[in-house]
């Protein structure tokens, strides 16, 4: 199963935010190869920028290096950007995430902002919902 992990879920994991436990479970699923997890390249730059304010540059870089041992960075192409502009969603970042997920044929987008992806054809689920989906399929 292929899954695109949204920026907010990665930040939950890296910054030990309130949904840290579920984000950690998803990290472990990817680490154990139960899922193939992707993070878009554009999200990685956002994650670095946000996390370095809390963790510092050196720790953030190390955390991202560890993260990318488990999750694959997903290329954002010029076509992805044009497609994201064409779908004209409220949040451009979400539209980029969606078209990248489409290009990878992911099964799910895991996000805390499910409603932001409601216009798309890829099911968007919260980390908690995703864990239930995986448990049901096991």
Rosetta constraint file for C-alpha pairs under 8 A:
AtomPair CA 1 CA 34 HARMONIC 7.64 0.50
AtomPair CA 1 CA 35 HARMONIC 5.14 0.50
AtomPair CA 1 CA 36 HARMONIC 6.06 0.50
AtomPair CA 1 CA 106 HARMONIC 7.46 0.50
AtomPair CA 1 CA 107 HARMONIC 6.36 0.50
AtomPair CA 2 CA 35 HARMONIC 6.00 0.50
AtomPair CA 2 CA 36 HARMONIC 4.72 0.50
AtomPair CA 2 CA 37 HARMONIC 5.99 0.50
AtomPair CA 2 CA 38 HARMONIC 7.61 0.50
AtomPair CA 2 CA 105 HARMONIC 7.48 0.50
AtomPair CA 2 CA 106 HARMONIC 4.69 0.50
AtomPair CA 2 CA 107 HARMONIC 5.48 0.50
AtomPair CA 2 CA 108 HARMONIC 7.07 0.50
AtomPair CA 3 CA 35 HARMONIC 7.07 0.50
AtomPair CA 3 CA 36 HARMONIC 6.18 0.50
AtomPair CA 3 CA 37 HARMONIC 4.96 0.50
AtomPair CA 3 CA 38 HARMONIC 6.12 0.50
AtomPair CA 3 CA 101 HARMONIC 7.92 0.50
AtomPair CA 3 CA 106 HARMONIC 5.19 0.50
AtomPair CA 3 CA 107 HARMONIC 5.80 0.50
AtomPair CA 3 CA 108 HARMONIC 5.03 0.50
AtomPair CA 3 CA 109 HARMONIC 5.80 0.50
AtomPair CA 3 CA 110 HARMONIC 7.01 0.50
AtomPair CA 4 CA 37 HARMONIC 5.90 0.50
AtomPair CA 4 CA 38 HARMONIC 4.71 0.50
AtomPair CA 4 CA 39 HARMONIC 5.81 0.50
AtomPair CA 4 CA 40 HARMONIC 7.57 0.50
AtomPair CA 4 CA 97 HARMONIC 7.99 0.50
AtomPair CA 4 CA 101 HARMONIC 6.08 0.50
AtomPair CA 4 CA 106 HARMONIC 6.49 0.50
AtomPair CA 4 CA 108 HARMONIC 6.44 0.50
AtomPair CA 4 CA 109 HARMONIC 4.80 0.50
AtomPair CA 4 CA 110 HARMONIC 6.24 0.50
AtomPair CA 5 CA 9 HARMONIC 6.56 0.50
AtomPair CA 5 CA 10 HARMONIC 6.94 0.50
AtomPair CA 5 CA 37 HARMONIC 6.75 0.50
AtomPair CA 5 CA 38 HARMONIC 6.00 0.50
AtomPair CA 5 CA 39 HARMONIC 5.41 0.50
AtomPair CA 5 CA 109 HARMONIC 5.96 0.50
AtomPair CA 5 CA 110 HARMONIC 5.00 0.50
AtomPair CA 5 CA 111 HARMONIC 6.62 0.50
AtomPair CA 6 CA 10 HARMONIC 6.67 0.50
AtomPair CA 6 CA 39 HARMONIC 6.85 0.50
AtomPair CA 6 CA 43 HARMONIC 7.46 0.50
AtomPair CA 6 CA 97 HARMONIC 7.39 0.50
AtomPair CA 6 CA 109 HARMONIC 6.85 0.50
AtomPair CA 6 CA 110 HARMONIC 5.90 0.50
AtomPair CA 6 CA 111 HARMONIC 5.10 0.50
AtomPair CA 6 CA 112 HARMONIC 8.00 0.50
AtomPair CA 7 CA 11 HARMONIC 6.23 0.50
AtomPair CA 7 CA 39 HARMONIC 7.73 0.50
AtomPair CA 7 CA 43 HARMONIC 5.64 0.50
AtomPair CA 7 CA 44 HARMONIC 7.66 0.50
AtomPair CA 7 CA 46 HARMONIC 7.56 0.50
AtomPair CA 7 CA 47 HARMONIC 6.46 0.50
AtomPair CA 7 CA 111 HARMONIC 7.66 0.50
AtomPair CA 8 CA 12 HARMONIC 6.17 0.50
AtomPair CA 8 CA 111 HARMONIC 6.58 0.50
AtomPair CA 8 CA 112 HARMONIC 6.61 0.50
AtomPair CA 9 CA 13 HARMONIC 6.45 0.50
AtomPair CA 9 CA 19 HARMONIC 7.93 0.50
AtomPair CA 9 CA 23 HARMONIC 6.03 0.50
AtomPair CA 9 CA 110 HARMONIC 7.32 0.50
AtomPair CA 9 CA 111 HARMONIC 5.96 0.50
AtomPair CA 9 CA 112 HARMONIC 6.73 0.50
AtomPair CA 9 CA 127 HARMONIC 7.49 0.50
AtomPair CA 10 CA 14 HARMONIC 6.19 0.50
AtomPair CA 10 CA 23 HARMONIC 7.04 0.50
AtomPair CA 10 CA 47 HARMONIC 7.54 0.50
AtomPair CA 11 CA 15 HARMONIC 5.63 0.50
AtomPair CA 11 CA 16 HARMONIC 7.74 0.50
AtomPair CA 11 CA 17 HARMONIC 7.52 0.50
AtomPair CA 11 CA 47 HARMONIC 6.61 0.50
AtomPair CA 11 CA 51 HARMONIC 7.15 0.50
AtomPair CA 12 CA 16 HARMONIC 5.49 0.50
AtomPair CA 12 CA 17 HARMONIC 4.64 0.50
AtomPair CA 12 CA 18 HARMONIC 6.96 0.50
AtomPair CA 12 CA 19 HARMONIC 5.87 0.50
AtomPair CA 12 CA 20 HARMONIC 5.15 0.50
AtomPair CA 12 CA 23 HARMONIC 6.42 0.50
AtomPair CA 13 CA 17 HARMONIC 6.81 0.50
AtomPair CA 13 CA 19 HARMONIC 7.69 0.50
AtomPair CA 13 CA 20 HARMONIC 5.03 0.50
AtomPair CA 13 CA 21 HARMONIC 7.79 0.50
AtomPair CA 13 CA 23 HARMONIC 5.26 0.50
AtomPair CA 13 CA 24 HARMONIC 5.96 0.50
AtomPair CA 14 CA 51 HARMONIC 7.48 0.50
AtomPair CA 14 CA 63 HARMONIC 7.16 0.50
AtomPair CA 15 CA 20 HARMONIC 7.93 0.50
AtomPair CA 15 CA 51 HARMONIC 7.03 0.50
AtomPair CA 15 CA 54 HARMONIC 7.61 0.50
AtomPair CA 15 CA 55 HARMONIC 7.79 0.50
AtomPair CA 16 CA 20 HARMONIC 5.03 0.50
AtomPair CA 19 CA 23 HARMONIC 6.41 0.50
AtomPair CA 20 CA 24 HARMONIC 5.94 0.50
AtomPair CA 21 CA 25 HARMONIC 6.27 0.50
AtomPair CA 22 CA 26 HARMONIC 6.40 0.50
AtomPair CA 22 CA 127 HARMONIC 5.73 0.50
AtomPair CA 22 CA 128 HARMONIC 6.16 0.50
AtomPair CA 22 CA 131 HARMONIC 7.55 0.50
AtomPair CA 23 CA 27 HARMONIC 6.26 0.50
AtomPair CA 23 CA 127 HARMONIC 6.41 0.50
AtomPair CA 24 CA 28 HARMONIC 6.19 0.50
AtomPair CA 25 CA 29 HARMONIC 6.23 0.50
AtomPair CA 25 CA 131 HARMONIC 7.72 0.50
AtomPair CA 26 CA 30 HARMONIC 6.34 0.50
AtomPair CA 26 CA 127 HARMONIC 7.42 0.50
AtomPair CA 26 CA 131 HARMONIC 7.43 0.50
AtomPair CA 27 CA 31 HARMONIC 6.10 0.50
AtomPair CA 27 CA 70 HARMONIC 7.37 0.50
AtomPair CA 28 CA 32 HARMONIC 6.04 0.50
AtomPair CA 29 CA 33 HARMONIC 6.17 0.50
AtomPair CA 29 CA 34 HARMONIC 5.10 0.50
AtomPair CA 29 CA 35 HARMONIC 5.95 0.50
AtomPair CA 30 CA 34 HARMONIC 5.81 0.50
AtomPair CA 30 CA 35 HARMONIC 5.00 0.50
AtomPair CA 30 CA 36 HARMONIC 5.86 0.50
AtomPair CA 30 CA 37 HARMONIC 5.85 0.50
AtomPair CA 30 CA 70 HARMONIC 6.05 0.50
AtomPair CA 30 CA 71 HARMONIC 6.82 0.50
AtomPair CA 31 CA 70 HARMONIC 5.22 0.50
AtomPair CA 31 CA 71 HARMONIC 7.96 0.50
AtomPair CA 36 CA 71 HARMONIC 7.27 0.50
AtomPair CA 36 CA 72 HARMONIC 7.87 0.50
AtomPair CA 37 CA 70 HARMONIC 7.50 0.50
AtomPair CA 37 CA 71 HARMONIC 4.91 0.50
AtomPair CA 37 CA 72 HARMONIC 6.21 0.50
AtomPair CA 38 CA 71 HARMONIC 5.19 0.50
AtomPair CA 38 CA 72 HARMONIC 4.69 0.50
AtomPair CA 38 CA 73 HARMONIC 5.72 0.50
AtomPair CA 38 CA 74 HARMONIC 5.94 0.50
AtomPair CA 39 CA 43 HARMONIC 6.60 0.50
AtomPair CA 39 CA 44 HARMONIC 6.88 0.50
AtomPair CA 39 CA 71 HARMONIC 6.51 0.50
AtomPair CA 39 CA 72 HARMONIC 6.26 0.50
AtomPair CA 39 CA 73 HARMONIC 5.10 0.50
AtomPair CA 39 CA 74 HARMONIC 5.74 0.50
AtomPair CA 40 CA 44 HARMONIC 6.45 0.50
AtomPair CA 40 CA 73 HARMONIC 5.58 0.50
AtomPair CA 40 CA 74 HARMONIC 4.39 0.50
AtomPair CA 40 CA 75 HARMONIC 6.27 0.50
AtomPair CA 40 CA 76 HARMONIC 6.71 0.50
AtomPair CA 40 CA 97 HARMONIC 6.66 0.50
AtomPair CA 40 CA 100 HARMONIC 6.99 0.50
AtomPair CA 41 CA 45 HARMONIC 6.77 0.50
AtomPair CA 41 CA 73 HARMONIC 5.57 0.50
AtomPair CA 41 CA 74 HARMONIC 5.46 0.50
AtomPair CA 41 CA 75 HARMONIC 5.54 0.50
AtomPair CA 41 CA 76 HARMONIC 6.10 0.50
AtomPair CA 42 CA 46 HARMONIC 6.65 0.50
AtomPair CA 42 CA 76 HARMONIC 6.74 0.50
AtomPair CA 43 CA 47 HARMONIC 5.97 0.50
AtomPair CA 44 CA 48 HARMONIC 6.14 0.50
AtomPair CA 44 CA 73 HARMONIC 7.85 0.50
AtomPair CA 45 CA 49 HARMONIC 6.27 0.50
AtomPair CA 46 CA 50 HARMONIC 6.19 0.50
AtomPair CA 47 CA 51 HARMONIC 5.82 0.50
AtomPair CA 48 CA 52 HARMONIC 5.90 0.50
AtomPair CA 48 CA 60 HARMONIC 6.40 0.50
AtomPair CA 48 CA 61 HARMONIC 7.35 0.50
AtomPair CA 48 CA 64 HARMONIC 7.59 0.50
AtomPair CA 49 CA 53 HARMONIC 7.11 0.50
AtomPair CA 50 CA 54 HARMONIC 7.54 0.50
AtomPair CA 51 CA 55 HARMONIC 5.84 0.50
AtomPair CA 51 CA 56 HARMONIC 7.35 0.50
AtomPair CA 51 CA 60 HARMONIC 6.16 0.50
AtomPair CA 52 CA 56 HARMONIC 4.30 0.50
AtomPair CA 52 CA 57 HARMONIC 4.91 0.50
AtomPair CA 52 CA 59 HARMONIC 7.59 0.50
AtomPair CA 52 CA 60 HARMONIC 5.43 0.50
AtomPair CA 53 CA 57 HARMONIC 7.83 0.50
AtomPair CA 55 CA 59 HARMONIC 5.71 0.50
AtomPair CA 55 CA 60 HARMONIC 5.78 0.50
AtomPair CA 56 CA 60 HARMONIC 6.00 0.50
AtomPair CA 57 CA 61 HARMONIC 6.08 0.50
AtomPair CA 58 CA 62 HARMONIC 6.29 0.50
AtomPair CA 59 CA 63 HARMONIC 6.04 0.50
AtomPair CA 60 CA 64 HARMONIC 6.11 0.50
AtomPair CA 61 CA 65 HARMONIC 6.16 0.50
AtomPair CA 62 CA 66 HARMONIC 6.28 0.50
AtomPair CA 63 CA 67 HARMONIC 6.06 0.50
AtomPair CA 64 CA 68 HARMONIC 6.01 0.50
AtomPair CA 65 CA 69 HARMONIC 6.59 0.50
AtomPair CA 66 CA 70 HARMONIC 7.22 0.50
AtomPair CA 67 CA 71 HARMONIC 6.12 0.50
AtomPair CA 68 CA 72 HARMONIC 6.00 0.50
AtomPair CA 68 CA 73 HARMONIC 6.93 0.50
AtomPair CA 74 CA 100 HARMONIC 7.23 0.50
AtomPair CA 75 CA 100 HARMONIC 7.59 0.50
AtomPair CA 76 CA 80 HARMONIC 6.02 0.50
AtomPair CA 76 CA 81 HARMONIC 7.35 0.50
AtomPair CA 76 CA 96 HARMONIC 7.92 0.50
AtomPair CA 76 CA 100 HARMONIC 6.46 0.50
AtomPair CA 77 CA 81 HARMONIC 6.55 0.50
AtomPair CA 78 CA 82 HARMONIC 6.36 0.50
AtomPair CA 79 CA 83 HARMONIC 6.05 0.50
AtomPair CA 80 CA 84 HARMONIC 6.03 0.50
AtomPair CA 80 CA 96 HARMONIC 6.56 0.50
AtomPair CA 80 CA 99 HARMONIC 5.90 0.50
AtomPair CA 80 CA 100 HARMONIC 6.34 0.50
AtomPair CA 81 CA 85 HARMONIC 6.20 0.50
AtomPair CA 81 CA 96 HARMONIC 6.36 0.50
AtomPair CA 82 CA 86 HARMONIC 6.19 0.50
AtomPair CA 83 CA 87 HARMONIC 6.37 0.50
AtomPair CA 83 CA 96 HARMONIC 7.94 0.50
AtomPair CA 83 CA 99 HARMONIC 6.82 0.50
AtomPair CA 84 CA 88 HARMONIC 6.72 0.50
AtomPair CA 84 CA 89 HARMONIC 7.85 0.50
AtomPair CA 84 CA 92 HARMONIC 6.87 0.50
AtomPair CA 84 CA 95 HARMONIC 4.94 0.50
AtomPair CA 84 CA 96 HARMONIC 5.11 0.50
AtomPair CA 84 CA 98 HARMONIC 7.88 0.50
AtomPair CA 84 CA 99 HARMONIC 6.31 0.50
AtomPair CA 85 CA 89 HARMONIC 7.96 0.50
AtomPair CA 85 CA 92 HARMONIC 7.27 0.50
AtomPair CA 85 CA 95 HARMONIC 7.63 0.50
AtomPair CA 87 CA 95 HARMONIC 7.18 0.50
AtomPair CA 88 CA 92 HARMONIC 7.41 0.50
AtomPair CA 88 CA 95 HARMONIC 7.57 0.50
AtomPair CA 89 CA 94 HARMONIC 7.67 0.50
AtomPair CA 89 CA 95 HARMONIC 6.06 0.50
AtomPair CA 91 CA 95 HARMONIC 6.54 0.50
AtomPair CA 91 CA 116 HARMONIC 7.51 0.50
AtomPair CA 92 CA 96 HARMONIC 6.27 0.50
AtomPair CA 93 CA 97 HARMONIC 6.29 0.50
AtomPair CA 94 CA 98 HARMONIC 6.07 0.50
AtomPair CA 94 CA 116 HARMONIC 6.84 0.50
AtomPair CA 94 CA 117 HARMONIC 7.02 0.50
AtomPair CA 95 CA 99 HARMONIC 6.25 0.50
AtomPair CA 95 CA 117 HARMONIC 7.92 0.50
AtomPair CA 96 CA 100 HARMONIC 6.13 0.50
AtomPair CA 97 CA 101 HARMONIC 6.13 0.50
AtomPair CA 98 CA 102 HARMONIC 6.15 0.50
AtomPair CA 98 CA 109 HARMONIC 7.84 0.50
AtomPair CA 98 CA 117 HARMONIC 7.34 0.50
AtomPair CA 98 CA 120 HARMONIC 7.17 0.50
AtomPair CA 98 CA 122 HARMONIC 7.67 0.50
AtomPair CA 99 CA 103 HARMONIC 6.13 0.50
AtomPair CA 100 CA 104 HARMONIC 6.40 0.50
AtomPair CA 101 CA 105 HARMONIC 6.07 0.50
AtomPair CA 101 CA 106 HARMONIC 5.43 0.50
AtomPair CA 101 CA 109 HARMONIC 7.29 0.50
AtomPair CA 101 CA 122 HARMONIC 7.81 0.50
AtomPair CA 102 CA 106 HARMONIC 6.42 0.50
AtomPair CA 102 CA 122 HARMONIC 7.34 0.50
AtomPair CA 106 CA 122 HARMONIC 7.45 0.50
AtomPair CA 107 CA 122 HARMONIC 6.64 0.50
AtomPair CA 107 CA 123 HARMONIC 7.11 0.50
AtomPair CA 108 CA 122 HARMONIC 5.94 0.50
AtomPair CA 108 CA 123 HARMONIC 5.18 0.50
AtomPair CA 108 CA 124 HARMONIC 5.70 0.50
AtomPair CA 108 CA 125 HARMONIC 6.95 0.50
AtomPair CA 109 CA 122 HARMONIC 6.85 0.50
AtomPair CA 109 CA 123 HARMONIC 6.38 0.50
AtomPair CA 109 CA 124 HARMONIC 4.65 0.50
AtomPair CA 109 CA 125 HARMONIC 6.30 0.50
AtomPair CA 110 CA 124 HARMONIC 5.85 0.50
AtomPair CA 110 CA 125 HARMONIC 5.11 0.50
AtomPair CA 110 CA 126 HARMONIC 5.52 0.50
AtomPair CA 110 CA 127 HARMONIC 5.90 0.50
AtomPair CA 110 CA 130 HARMONIC 6.98 0.50
AtomPair CA 111 CA 124 HARMONIC 6.70 0.50
AtomPair CA 111 CA 125 HARMONIC 6.06 0.50
AtomPair CA 111 CA 126 HARMONIC 5.10 0.50
AtomPair CA 111 CA 127 HARMONIC 6.60 0.50
AtomPair CA 112 CA 125 HARMONIC 7.52 0.50
AtomPair CA 112 CA 126 HARMONIC 5.11 0.50
AtomPair CA 112 CA 127 HARMONIC 7.10 0.50
AtomPair CA 113 CA 117 HARMONIC 7.53 0.50
AtomPair CA 113 CA 126 HARMONIC 7.46 0.50
AtomPair CA 114 CA 118 HARMONIC 6.66 0.50
AtomPair CA 114 CA 124 HARMONIC 5.34 0.50
AtomPair CA 114 CA 125 HARMONIC 5.85 0.50
AtomPair CA 114 CA 126 HARMONIC 6.58 0.50
AtomPair CA 117 CA 122 HARMONIC 7.99 0.50
AtomPair CA 117 CA 123 HARMONIC 7.97 0.50
AtomPair CA 117 CA 124 HARMONIC 6.20 0.50
AtomPair CA 118 CA 123 HARMONIC 7.99 0.50
AtomPair CA 118 CA 124 HARMONIC 7.33 0.50
AtomPair CA 125 CA 129 HARMONIC 5.68 0.50
AtomPair CA 125 CA 130 HARMONIC 5.94 0.50
AtomPair CA 126 CA 130 HARMONIC 6.12 0.50
AtomPair CA 127 CA 131 HARMONIC 6.23 0.50
AtomPair CA 128 CA 132 HARMONIC 6.49 0.50
AtomPair CA 129 CA 133 HARMONIC 6.26 0.50
AtomPair CA 130 CA 134 HARMONIC 6.22 0.50
AtomPair CA 131 CA 135 HARMONIC 6.11 0.50
AtomPair CA 132 CA 136 HARMONIC 6.08 0.50
AtomPair CA 133 CA 137 HARMONIC 6.31 0.50
AtomPair CA 134 CA 138 HARMONIC 6.16 0.50
